[in-house]
């Protein structure tokens, strides 16, 4: 694509507002900036679109939203009149422009004869998945950039099962977008006109009520909470986002009497003024919650990201300091608790199943299989876990009790097909209360799990590669690792390497190849002779390569030393 030609096309378009036109005029003498905005469109994938908010083809703005929605509307319309009548549910998070973008998507769908159900205001991502299923919609749209910094926004698309779009539909949209002119090829009507004529329907508290009935129906052992209700205290923060209302509701329904919500971060604000990054994976964002917890002698802190699909916890250790719990550790704690609680209450299904991703700790498999629960791997992303859950349950091969990935996402129950921080917050709190009833903190509980199942350790390294050069560097790194796989890593021999693109397993010693179940994803896995796995994959949403070190040791110190050792090799990848 000729980026200067595209830039001039945008400048001359009457679709741009005066402010947008001025923004583009301001970069006229900055060819590098022009190229970064117009070298090509944002790539539409199974995660939809995500990018920084600015005027340009490679950015998130109302024109790109309308264009993407036109492509999606054409795919929905291909399902026939019934698909159009079943329509689309639309949701948005707390970010700047999210409401504007969501309404723009509604305007395009309505103009294409597709019935719209749009939430009146921001809602948690899992409630969008629930709404698609509850109202039997053909599809769903969520305007969110999840836990990304404030400059970002995104556009996530869902299909009729409430999961993110399957690859064949994402490919169909991407192909259609190549044919649609961003300004001339889009149909839309004014939002108020759609509301008035009934093509746009507003969702509000009635949907919240239905969703919360399902969430609170996941409570397993309310008696455990009642036992400690007078003494158990916790702190919650929504990081200025969508969890501010429904997460406290869920915890109160659970029976939590002493719930302290961090007041500064309960304020909805797309600029996220109290944190550098509104991501519960980053422990530094919890500083206000930690202050509140220390002042009130609290052992348990819980935080949800801006669209309330991810949740992170902080726990007090034996020295009295708060420490983060990784997504891997949180998932292992929850899986072990779920199995135990279901056994205690007689609710464990006949053929219980846990699902994790290929980059999630192998400790989860150990916990599952040690307790008679089958464990399956999928690619990263809840659309793949949802697909696996649907297939297993439809075939009568098992009942999925828990699905999770290391990046702080957890899925429980049958009413959503995406990560769900509302329900996970409920279950994590029930778990913390149950352990409190045993005279244990979650720090004690985690130590006990390592004693029981072995000392596993994991670390995710992010090799950030921004800009045009970064895209090339990412592609070159993956190409080099494929063509010249390491024979040893940090002095330890590579026993086998798996290429999830081709679905092949190569024995490093003999070169013999075999096939595996999973394929068609740009991921490499190096399995070492000491049982360690190192997995390399480009992020689907951010300009970086993610490298996962999954290891273990004879004790905690040994496992930590392995993480450090292999981290030194990872550092050499970004030259």
C-alpha positions in Angstrom: 0.0 0.0 0.0 1.2 3.5 -0.9 1.0 5.1 2.5 1.3 8.7 1.2 -1.6 8.1 -1.2 -3.7 6.7 1.6 -2.8 9.6 3.8 -3.9 12.1 1.1 -7.1 10.1 0.6 -8.0 10.5 4.3 -7.1 14.2 4.2 -9.4 14.8 1.3 -12.3 12.8 2.8 -15.4 14.7 3.8 -16.1 11.9 6.4 -13.4 13.4 8.7 -14.3 16.0 11.3 -12.5 19.3 11.6 -10.5 17.9 14.6 -9.5 14.8 12.7 -8.5 16.8 9.7 -6.3 19.0 11.9 -4.7 16.0 13.5 -3.6 14.7 10.1 -2.4 18.1 8.9 -0.2 18.3 12.0 1.8 15.3 10.9 2.3 16.4 7.2 6.0 16.9 7.7 6.6 13.7 9.6 6.8 10.8 7.0 7.7 8.2 9.6 4.5 9.0 11.6 2.5 9.1 8.4 3.9 5.7 7.4 3.1 4.2 10.8 -0.5 5.3 10.5 -1.1 4.4 6.8 1.3 1.6 5.7 -1.7 -0.8 5.9 -4.8 -1.5 7.9 -4.9 -3.1 11.3 -4.9 -6.8 10.8 -8.3 -8.4 11.5 -7.7 -11.7 13.3 -9.6 -14.1 15.6 -9.1 -11.5 18.4 -10.6 -8.8 16.2 -8.7 -5.5 16.1 -6.5 -3.7 18.7 -4.4 -0.6 18.3 -3.7 2.9 19.5 -6.4 5.5 19.2 -5.5 8.1 16.5 -6.7 9.1 13.0 -5.3 6.6 10.5 -5.9 3.3 8.8 -3.6 1.5 11.2 -5.3 3.0 14.3 -8.5 2.7 16.3 -11.0 5.4 15.3 -14.6 5.6 14.3 -13.9 5.1 10.6 -11.9 1.9 11.2 -14.7 0.7 13.6 -17.4 1.4 10.9 -15.3 -0.3 8.2 -14.7 -3.4 10.4 -18.3 -3.6 11.3 -19.4 -3.4 7.7 -17.2 -6.5 7.0 -18.6 -8.3 10.1 -22.2 -7.3 9.1 -21.7 -8.9 5.6 -20.6 -12.1 7.3 -23.6 -12.1 9.6 -25.9 -11.3 6.7 -24.5 -14.3 4.9 -26.3 -16.4 7.5 -29.5 -15.3 6.0 -32.6 -13.5 7.3 -32.7 -15.6 10.5 -29.1 -14.6 11.4 -30.0 -10.9 10.8 -33.0 -11.1 13.0 -31.1 -13.0 15.8 -28.8 -10.1 15.5 -25.8 -8.9 17.4 -25.2 -8.0 21.1 -22.8 -5.0 21.6 -20.9 -4.0 24.8 -18.1 -1.6 25.7 -15.6 -1.0 28.4 -14.5 2.2 30.3 -12.0 3.4 27.8 -12.0 6.8 26.1 -14.2 6.6 23.0 -15.5 3.1 23.8 -19.2 4.2 24.0 -18.8 6.2 20.8 -17.2 3.3 19.0 -19.9 0.8 20.3 -22.7 3.1 19.1 -20.9 3.5 15.7 -20.9 -0.3 15.4 -24.6 -0.4 16.2 -25.3 2.2 13.6 -23.6 0.1 10.9 -25.3 -3.2 11.9 -28.8 -1.5 12.0 -28.3 0.0 8.5 -27.5 -3.5 7.3 -30.8 -4.9 8.6 -29.2 -6.6 11.6 -31.0 -6.3 14.9 -28.9 -4.8 17.6 -28.9 -5.3 21.4 -26.5 -2.8 22.9 -25.8 -2.2 26.6 -26.7 1.2 27.8 -23.2 1.7 29.3 -20.0 -0.1 30.1 -20.3 -3.8 31.2 -17.9 -6.6 32.0 -16.7 -8.6 29.0 -18.2 -11.9 30.3 -21.6 -10.3 30.4 -21.4 -9.7 26.6 -20.6 -13.4 26.1 -23.5 -14.3 28.4 -25.9 -11.9 26.4 -25.0 -13.5 23.1 -26.0 -16.9 24.5 -29.0 -15.7 26.6 -30.6 -13.9 23.7 -29.6 -16.4 21.0 -27.8 -13.8 19.1 -25.9 -14.6 15.9 -22.9 -12.6 17.0 -21.4 -10.2 19.5 -19.1 -7.1 19.4 -17.2 -5.8 22.4 -15.3 -2.5 22.2 -12.4 -3.0 24.6 -8.6 -3.2 24.8 -8.8 -5.3 28.0 -5.7 -4.5 30.1 -3.7 -2.5 27.5 -2.5 1.0 28.4 -4.9 4.0 28.0 -3.7 4.9 24.5 -5.3 1.6 23.2 -8.7 0.5 22.2 -9.9 -2.7 20.5 -12.8 -4.4 18.8 -13.5 -8.0 19.7 -16.0 -10.1 17.9 -18.0 -13.1 19.0 -20.1 -15.8 17.3 -23.4 -17.5 18.4 -21.8 -19.7 21.1 -20.6 -16.6 23.0 -17.0 -17.4 22.2 -14.7 -15.1 20.2 -14.8 -15.6 16.5 -13.6 -18.9 15.0 -10.8 -18.6 12.5 -12.9 -19.3 9.4 -15.2 -16.3 10.1 -12.3 -14.1 11.0 -10.7 -15.0 7.7 -14.0 -14.2 5.9 -14.2 -10.8 7.5 -10.5 -10.0 6.7 -11.2 -11.0 3.1 -14.3 -8.9 2.9 -12.5 -5.9 4.3 -10.0 -6.0 1.5 -13.0 -5.3 -0.8 -14.7 -2.5 1.2 -13.7 1.1 0.8 -13.3 2.6 4.3 -15.4 5.7 3.4 -17.6 4.8 0.5 -18.3 1.2 1.2 -19.9 1.5 4.6 -23.7 1.9 5.4 -24.8 3.4 8.7 -27.8 5.2 10.2 -28.0 7.7 13.1 -28.0 6.0 16.4 -31.2 7.7 17.7 -33.0 6.8 14.5 -32.2 3.1 15.1 -33.4 3.3 18.7 -36.6 5.0 17.6 -37.4 2.5 14.9 -36.6 -0.5 17.1 -33.6 -1.8 15.1 -31.4 -0.9 18.1 -32.6 -2.3 21.4 -31.0 -1.1 24.7 -29.9 -3.6 27.4 -29.7 -2.6 31.0 -30.4 -3.9 34.5 -32.6 -6.8 33.4 -29.6 -8.4 31.7 -27.4 -7.7 34.7 -30.0 -9.6 36.9 -30.0 -12.6 34.6 -26.2 -12.7 34.4 -25.8 -12.3 38.2 -28.2 -15.2 38.8 -25.9 -17.4 36.9 -22.7 -16.0 38.6 -24.1 -16.5 42.1 -25.3 -19.9 41.1 -21.7 -21.0 40.9 -21.3 -20.7 44.7 -20.2 -24.1 46.0 -19.7 -23.8 49.7 -21.5 -20.8 51.2 -21.3 -22.3 54.7 -17.6 -21.9 54.5 -18.0 -18.2 54.0 -20.7 -17.9 56.8 -18.3 -19.6 59.2 -15.7 -16.7 58.9 -18.0 -13.9 57.8 -17.6 -11.8 60.9 -13.8 -11.9 60.8 -12.8 -12.3 57.1 -11.9 -9.0 55.4 -10.8 -8.3 51.9 -9.9 -5.4 49.6 -11.1 -5.1 46.0 -10.1 -2.7 43.1 -11.6 -2.6 39.6 -8.7 -0.4 38.3 -11.2 2.3 37.2 -13.1 -0.2 35.1 -16.2 -2.4 34.5 -15.9 -4.6 37.6 -16.9 -1.7 39.9 -20.5 -2.7 40.2 -21.1 -6.4 39.6 -18.0 -7.8 41.4 -19.0 -6.2 44.7 -22.6 -7.5 44.1 -21.3 -11.0 43.6 -19.1 -10.9 46.8 -22.0 -9.6 48.8 -24.2 -12.4 47.5 -21.5 -14.8 48.6 -21.9 -13.4 52.1 -18.8 -11.2 52.5 -19.5 -8.7 55.2 -16.2 -6.8 55.3 -15.5 -5.8 51.7 -13.3 -2.7 51.3 -13.3 -1.2 47.8 -10.3 1.0 47.0 -12.1 4.4 46.6 -9.8 6.1 44.1 -9.9 3.2 41.7 -13.6 2.7 42.0 -13.9 5.9 39.8 -14.6 5.0 36.2 -11.9 6.7 34.1 -10.4 5.7 30.8 -7.2 7.6 31.6 -6.5 5.2 34.5 -5.0 8.1 36.5 -3.7 6.1 39.5 -1.8 3.5 37.5 0.8 3.3 34.8 -0.9 0.2 33.5 -4.4 -1.1 34.5 -3.3 -4.7 34.4 -3.6 -7.0 37.4 -0.6 -8.9 36.1 1.5 -5.8 37.1 1.7 -5.8 40.9 2.8 -2.2 41.1 -0.8 -1.2 40.2 -2.0 -2.6 43.6 -0.2 0.0 45.7 -3.4 1.8 46.8 -5.1 -1.5 47.6 -2.1 -2.6 49.6 -2.2 0.6 51.7 -5.9 0.1 52.3 -5.3 -3.6 53.2 -2.5 -2.8 55.7 -4.5 -0.1 57.4 -7.4 -2.6 57.9 -5.4 -5.8 58.7 -6.6 -7.5 55.5 -4.8 -10.7 54.1 -6.5 -10.9 50.7 -6.6 -8.4 47.8 -8.4 -8.9 44.6 -8.3 -6.7 41.4 -10.0 -6.9 38.0 -8.8 -5.3 34.8 -10.7 -2.6 33.0 -13.1 -4.9 31.1 -13.3 -7.3 34.0 -12.3 -10.4 32.2 -9.0 -10.9 34.0 -8.4 -11.0 37.8 -5.3 -10.9 39.9 -4.8 -11.4 43.6 -2.2 -10.2 46.2 -1.7 -12.2 49.4 0.1 -11.5 52.7 3.2 -13.7 53.3 4.7 -14.8 56.6 6.7 -11.5 56.9 3.5 -9.5 56.7 4.2 -8.1 53.2 1.9 -8.5 50.3 3.1 -10.4 47.3 1.6 -11.1 43.9 0.3 -14.5 42.9 0.9 -15.3 39.2 -1.9 -16.4 36.9 -0.4 -19.9 36.9 -0.4 -20.1 40.7 -3.9 -18.6 41.0 -5.3 -21.1 38.5 -3.6 -24.0 40.4 -5.0 -22.8 43.7 -8.5 -22.5 42.2 -8.4 -25.8 40.4 -7.4 -27.6 43.5 -10.0 -25.8 45.6 -12.8 -26.5 43.0 -12.0 -30.2 43.0 -12.0 -30.4 46.8 -15.1 -28.3 47.3 -17.0 -30.2 44.7 -16.0 -33.5 46.4 -17.0 -32.2 49.8 -20.4 -31.1 48.5 -21.0 -34.0 46.2 -21.2 -31.8 43.1 -18.1 -33.1 41.2 -19.4 -34.4 37.8 -18.9 -38.0 36.7 -16.2 -37.3 34.1 -14.6 -34.0 35.3 -12.3 -32.1 32.9 -9.9 -29.2 33.3 -8.7 -27.3 30.2 -5.5 -25.2 30.1 -3.4 -23.7 27.3 -0.1 -25.0 26.0 1.8 -22.1 27.8 0.1 -22.7 31.1 1.9 -24.5 34.0 2.2 -28.2 33.9 1.4 -28.1 37.6 -2.3 -27.8 36.6 -2.1 -31.1 34.9 -0.5 -32.7 38.0 -3.2 -31.3 40.2 -6.0 -32.4 37.9 -4.7 -35.9 37.2 -3.8 -36.5 40.8 -7.4 -36.0 41.7 -9.0 -38.0 38.9 -9.7 -35.1 36.6 -8.7 -35.3 32.9 -6.6 -32.3 31.6 -6.5 -31.1 28.0 -4.3 -28.5 26.3 -5.4 -25.9 23.7 -3.8 -23.0 22.0 -3.7 -19.6 23.8 -7.1 -18.0 23.8 -10.5 -18.7 25.3 -12.1 -19.3 21.9 -10.0 -22.5 21.7 -10.9 -23.5 25.2 -14.6 -22.8 24.5 -14.3 -24.9 21.3 -12.8 -27.8 23.3 -15.4 -27.5 26.0 -18.2 -27.5 23.5 -16.8 -30.6 21.6 -16.1 -32.6 24.8 -19.5 -32.0 26.3 -21.4 -32.5 23.1 -19.6 -35.9 22.6 -20.3 -36.9 26.2 -16.6 -37.3 26.9 -16.5 -35.2 30.0 -17.8 -32.1 31.9 -15.5 -29.2 32.0 -15.3 -27.7 35.6 -12.6 -25.2 34.9 -10.6 -23.6 32.1 -7.7 -21.2 32.4 -4.6 -19.6 31.0 -1.6 -18.1 32.7 -2.4 -14.5 31.8 -5.0 -14.2 34.6 -8.0 -15.5 32.7 -10.4 -18.1 34.2 -13.7 -19.6 32.9 -16.2 -21.4 35.0 -19.8 -22.6 34.4 -21.8 -22.9 31.3 -23.2 -19.4 30.8 -20.1 -17.8 29.3 -17.5 -18.8 26.7 -14.8 -16.3 27.6 -12.7 -15.4 30.6 -14.8 -14.2 33.4 -13.4 -12.1 36.2 -16.8 -11.7 37.9 -17.3 -15.4 38.5 -13.6 -16.0 39.1 -13.6 -13.2 41.8 -16.5 -14.9 43.5 -14.7 -18.3 43.5 -11.4 -16.9 44.6 -13.0 -15.2 47.5 -14.9 -18.3 48.5 -11.6 -20.2 48.4 -9.8 -17.5 50.5 -12.6 -17.7 53.1 -12.6 -21.5 53.2 -8.8 -21.5 53.8 -9.3 -18.8 56.5 -11.7 -21.2 58.2 -8.8 -23.8 58.2 -6.6 -21.2 59.9 -4.6 -20.7 56.6 -3.9 -17.7 54.3 -3.6 -18.3 50.6 0.1 -18.0 51.0 0.0 -21.0 53.3 -2.3 -22.8 50.8 0.1 -22.2 47.9 3.1 -23.5 50.0 1.0 -26.6 50.8 0.2 -27.2 47.1 4.0 -27.1 46.2 4.7 -29.6 49.0 2.0 -31.9 47.7 2.4 -31.7 43.9 6.0 -30.6 43.4 7.9 -27.3 43.0 6.9 -25.9 39.6 8.0 -22.4 38.5 7.2 -20.3 35.4 8.1 -17.0 33.9 6.8 -15.1 30.9 9.3 -12.9 29.1 8.0 -10.1 26.8 10.4 -9.2 24.0 8.8 -5.9 22.9 9.4 -5.0 19.3 7.3 -1.9 18.3 6.8 -0.2 15.0 7.4 -1.4 11.4 10.9 -2.6 12.2 9.5 -4.6 15.1 7.1 -6.5 12.9 10.1 -7.6 10.7 12.2 -8.4 13.7 9.4 -10.6 15.2 9.0 -12.5 11.9 12.8 -12.9 11.5 13.2 -14.3 15.1 10.5 -16.9 14.5 12.0 -17.8 11.1 15.5 -18.2 12.6 14.3 -20.4 15.5 12.5 -22.6 13.0 15.3 -23.0 10.6 18.1 -23.2 13.2 16.6 -24.6 16.4 19.0 -24.6 19.4 20.6 -27.9 20.3 21.0 -26.8 23.9 19.6 -24.0 26.0 21.6 -22.7 29.0 23.8 -25.8 28.8 20.9 -28.3 28.9 20.2 -30.4 25.8 17.0 -29.9 23.8 15.3 -33.3 23.7 12.6 -32.4 21.2 11.0 -29.4 19.5 7.4 -28.9 18.5 6.3 -26.6 15.7 2.6 -25.9 16.3 2.4 -24.3 12.8 3.0 -27.6 11.1 1.8 -29.8 13.9 5.2 -31.7 14.0 7.4 -33.0 16.8 11.1 -33.4 16.0 13.4 -35.6 18.1 16.5 -33.5 18.5 18.8 -36.5 18.7 17.6 -38.5 15.7 15.7 -35.9 13.6 12.7 -38.2 13.5 9.4 -36.4 13.1 5.9 -37.3 14.3 2.6 -35.4 14.4 0.6 -34.0 17.2 -3.1 -33.0 17.6 -2.6 -29.2 17.6 -1.4 -27.4 14.5 -1.8 -24.2 12.5 -0.5 -21.7 15.0 2.7 -19.7 15.0 4.2 -21.2 18.2 7.4 -23.1 18.9 8.1 -25.3 21.9 11.5 -26.6 23.0 11.4 -29.5 25.4 14.6 -29.9 27.4 16.2 -33.1 28.9 15.5 -31.9 32.5 11.7 -31.6 31.9 11.7 -27.9 31.2 9.7 -26.4 28.3 10.4 -23.1 26.6 7.6 -21.8 24.4 8.0 -18.9 21.9 5.1 -17.1 20.2 4.2 -13.7 18.8 1.5 -11.9 20.8 -1.8 -11.7 19.0 -2.6 -8.3 20.4 0.6 -6.4 21.1 3.9 -5.8 19.3 6.0 -8.4 21.2 7.3 -12.0 21.2 6.2 -13.9 24.3 8.6 -16.5 25.7 7.4 -18.8 28.4 9.7 -20.7 30.7 7.9 -23.7 32.3 10.2 -25.6 34.7 10.4 -27.3 38.1 13.0 -28.2 40.7 13.6 -30.3 43.8 12.6 -27.4 46.0 11.5 -23.7 45.6 15.1 -22.4 45.4 16.0 -25.0 42.8 13.0 -24.2 40.6 13.7 -20.4 40.9 17.3 -21.0 39.9 16.1 -22.8 36.8 13.9 -19.9 35.9 16.8 -17.5 36.2 19.1 -19.8 34.2 16.8 -20.1 31.3 15.9 -16.4 31.5 19.5 -15.6 30.5 19.1 -17.5 27.3 15.8 -15.7 26.5 17.6 -12.4 26.9 19.9 -13.3 24.0 17.0 -13.7 21.6 16.5 -9.9 21.3 19.8 -8.8 19.8 
